[in-house]
Amino acid sequence: MRLLRHLVVLALVLPWLAHAADLPKNLEPLPEAPPPPGYENTPEPEVTITKKGEDTIEEYRMNGELYMMKVTPAHGVPYYLTKDDEQSDWARSNGPTPPISIPKWVLFRF
């Protein structure tokens, strides 16, 4: 049993020692990677807060297009109205799970 234990430890340590012997002595860390292109120019959504009666409505716009609204009623739980694309209707979500959003990519715009 002891021999088996020593063989297992030796089998685990030998590859590590062989790898450590091959490393050069003058290693330096790599420089910090630059951010991906276009990352620093990512637009923030424009948020407009309006009051309708006692309800508060926050409108979220990206490039001037309204894509989400957060409605906070005077009494009750806030809920969100989201729009997947220009042709779809508003979908309400208020639960712990986000609504199912089908991926739709714009490949060409004429």
Rosetta constraint file for C-alpha pairs under 8 A:
AtomPair CA 1 CA 5 HARMONIC 6.31 0.50
AtomPair CA 2 CA 6 HARMONIC 6.24 0.50
AtomPair CA 3 CA 7 HARMONIC 6.17 0.50
AtomPair CA 4 CA 8 HARMONIC 6.23 0.50
AtomPair CA 5 CA 9 HARMONIC 6.35 0.50
AtomPair CA 6 CA 10 HARMONIC 6.05 0.50
AtomPair CA 7 CA 11 HARMONIC 6.00 0.50
AtomPair CA 8 CA 12 HARMONIC 6.31 0.50
AtomPair CA 9 CA 13 HARMONIC 6.15 0.50
AtomPair CA 10 CA 14 HARMONIC 5.86 0.50
AtomPair CA 11 CA 15 HARMONIC 7.31 0.50
AtomPair CA 12 CA 16 HARMONIC 7.31 0.50
AtomPair CA 13 CA 17 HARMONIC 6.28 0.50
AtomPair CA 14 CA 18 HARMONIC 6.15 0.50
AtomPair CA 15 CA 19 HARMONIC 6.15 0.50
AtomPair CA 16 CA 20 HARMONIC 6.15 0.50
AtomPair CA 17 CA 21 HARMONIC 6.25 0.50
AtomPair CA 18 CA 22 HARMONIC 6.70 0.50
AtomPair CA 19 CA 23 HARMONIC 6.89 0.50
AtomPair CA 35 CA 39 HARMONIC 6.46 0.50
AtomPair CA 35 CA 40 HARMONIC 7.72 0.50
AtomPair CA 38 CA 42 HARMONIC 6.57 0.50
AtomPair CA 43 CA 62 HARMONIC 7.65 0.50
AtomPair CA 44 CA 62 HARMONIC 7.42 0.50
AtomPair CA 45 CA 60 HARMONIC 6.03 0.50
AtomPair CA 45 CA 61 HARMONIC 5.47 0.50
AtomPair CA 45 CA 62 HARMONIC 5.04 0.50
AtomPair CA 45 CA 63 HARMONIC 7.93 0.50
AtomPair CA 46 CA 59 HARMONIC 7.91 0.50
AtomPair CA 46 CA 60 HARMONIC 5.67 0.50
AtomPair CA 46 CA 61 HARMONIC 5.04 0.50
AtomPair CA 46 CA 62 HARMONIC 6.37 0.50
AtomPair CA 47 CA 58 HARMONIC 6.40 0.50
AtomPair CA 47 CA 59 HARMONIC 5.49 0.50
AtomPair CA 47 CA 60 HARMONIC 4.74 0.50
AtomPair CA 47 CA 61 HARMONIC 6.49 0.50
AtomPair CA 48 CA 58 HARMONIC 5.57 0.50
AtomPair CA 48 CA 59 HARMONIC 5.07 0.50
AtomPair CA 48 CA 60 HARMONIC 6.72 0.50
AtomPair CA 49 CA 56 HARMONIC 7.01 0.50
AtomPair CA 49 CA 57 HARMONIC 5.73 0.50
AtomPair CA 49 CA 58 HARMONIC 4.44 0.50
AtomPair CA 49 CA 59 HARMONIC 6.40 0.50
AtomPair CA 50 CA 56 HARMONIC 5.94 0.50
AtomPair CA 50 CA 57 HARMONIC 5.29 0.50
AtomPair CA 50 CA 58 HARMONIC 6.45 0.50
AtomPair CA 51 CA 55 HARMONIC 5.75 0.50
AtomPair CA 51 CA 56 HARMONIC 4.63 0.50
AtomPair CA 51 CA 57 HARMONIC 6.14 0.50
AtomPair CA 52 CA 56 HARMONIC 6.36 0.50
AtomPair CA 52 CA 57 HARMONIC 7.39 0.50
AtomPair CA 54 CA 73 HARMONIC 6.79 0.50
AtomPair CA 54 CA 74 HARMONIC 5.36 0.50
AtomPair CA 55 CA 71 HARMONIC 6.98 0.50
AtomPair CA 55 CA 72 HARMONIC 5.70 0.50
AtomPair CA 55 CA 73 HARMONIC 4.41 0.50
AtomPair CA 55 CA 74 HARMONIC 5.39 0.50
AtomPair CA 56 CA 71 HARMONIC 5.89 0.50
AtomPair CA 56 CA 72 HARMONIC 5.06 0.50
AtomPair CA 56 CA 73 HARMONIC 6.39 0.50
AtomPair CA 56 CA 74 HARMONIC 7.80 0.50
AtomPair CA 57 CA 69 HARMONIC 6.65 0.50
AtomPair CA 57 CA 70 HARMONIC 5.68 0.50
AtomPair CA 57 CA 71 HARMONIC 4.64 0.50
AtomPair CA 57 CA 72 HARMONIC 6.34 0.50
AtomPair CA 58 CA 69 HARMONIC 5.49 0.50
AtomPair CA 58 CA 70 HARMONIC 5.03 0.50
AtomPair CA 58 CA 71 HARMONIC 6.53 0.50
AtomPair CA 59 CA 66 HARMONIC 6.89 0.50
AtomPair CA 59 CA 68 HARMONIC 6.17 0.50
AtomPair CA 59 CA 69 HARMONIC 4.59 0.50
AtomPair CA 59 CA 70 HARMONIC 6.67 0.50
AtomPair CA 60 CA 66 HARMONIC 5.92 0.50
AtomPair CA 60 CA 67 HARMONIC 6.18 0.50
AtomPair CA 60 CA 68 HARMONIC 5.22 0.50
AtomPair CA 60 CA 69 HARMONIC 6.02 0.50
AtomPair CA 61 CA 65 HARMONIC 5.08 0.50
AtomPair CA 61 CA 66 HARMONIC 4.36 0.50
AtomPair CA 61 CA 67 HARMONIC 5.89 0.50
AtomPair CA 61 CA 68 HARMONIC 7.25 0.50
AtomPair CA 62 CA 66 HARMONIC 6.71 0.50
AtomPair CA 62 CA 67 HARMONIC 7.24 0.50
AtomPair CA 67 CA 82 HARMONIC 6.03 0.50
AtomPair CA 67 CA 83 HARMONIC 5.24 0.50
AtomPair CA 67 CA 84 HARMONIC 7.25 0.50
AtomPair CA 67 CA 85 HARMONIC 7.74 0.50
AtomPair CA 68 CA 80 HARMONIC 7.01 0.50
AtomPair CA 68 CA 81 HARMONIC 5.63 0.50
AtomPair CA 68 CA 82 HARMONIC 4.44 0.50
AtomPair CA 68 CA 83 HARMONIC 6.20 0.50
AtomPair CA 69 CA 80 HARMONIC 5.65 0.50
AtomPair CA 69 CA 81 HARMONIC 5.04 0.50
AtomPair CA 69 CA 82 HARMONIC 6.47 0.50
AtomPair CA 70 CA 78 HARMONIC 6.92 0.50
AtomPair CA 70 CA 79 HARMONIC 5.86 0.50
AtomPair CA 70 CA 80 HARMONIC 4.47 0.50
AtomPair CA 70 CA 81 HARMONIC 6.35 0.50
AtomPair CA 71 CA 78 HARMONIC 5.58 0.50
AtomPair CA 71 CA 79 HARMONIC 5.47 0.50
AtomPair CA 71 CA 80 HARMONIC 6.14 0.50
AtomPair CA 71 CA 81 HARMONIC 7.71 0.50
AtomPair CA 72 CA 76 HARMONIC 7.65 0.50
AtomPair CA 72 CA 77 HARMONIC 6.79 0.50
AtomPair CA 72 CA 78 HARMONIC 4.28 0.50
AtomPair CA 72 CA 79 HARMONIC 6.66 0.50
AtomPair CA 73 CA 77 HARMONIC 6.94 0.50
AtomPair CA 73 CA 78 HARMONIC 6.34 0.50
AtomPair CA 78 CA 94 HARMONIC 7.22 0.50
AtomPair CA 79 CA 92 HARMONIC 7.01 0.50
AtomPair CA 79 CA 93 HARMONIC 6.09 0.50
AtomPair CA 79 CA 94 HARMONIC 4.75 0.50
AtomPair CA 80 CA 92 HARMONIC 5.71 0.50
AtomPair CA 80 CA 93 HARMONIC 5.34 0.50
AtomPair CA 80 CA 94 HARMONIC 6.29 0.50
AtomPair CA 81 CA 90 HARMONIC 5.77 0.50
AtomPair CA 81 CA 91 HARMONIC 5.39 0.50
AtomPair CA 81 CA 92 HARMONIC 4.62 0.50
AtomPair CA 81 CA 93 HARMONIC 6.47 0.50
AtomPair CA 82 CA 90 HARMONIC 5.51 0.50
AtomPair CA 82 CA 91 HARMONIC 5.32 0.50
AtomPair CA 82 CA 92 HARMONIC 6.55 0.50
AtomPair CA 82 CA 93 HARMONIC 7.69 0.50
AtomPair CA 83 CA 88 HARMONIC 6.32 0.50
AtomPair CA 83 CA 89 HARMONIC 6.27 0.50
AtomPair CA 83 CA 90 HARMONIC 5.05 0.50
AtomPair CA 83 CA 91 HARMONIC 6.39 0.50
AtomPair CA 84 CA 88 HARMONIC 6.31 0.50
AtomPair CA 84 CA 101 HARMONIC 7.05 0.50
AtomPair CA 93 CA 98 HARMONIC 6.79 0.50
AtomPair CA 93 CA 99 HARMONIC 6.33 0.50
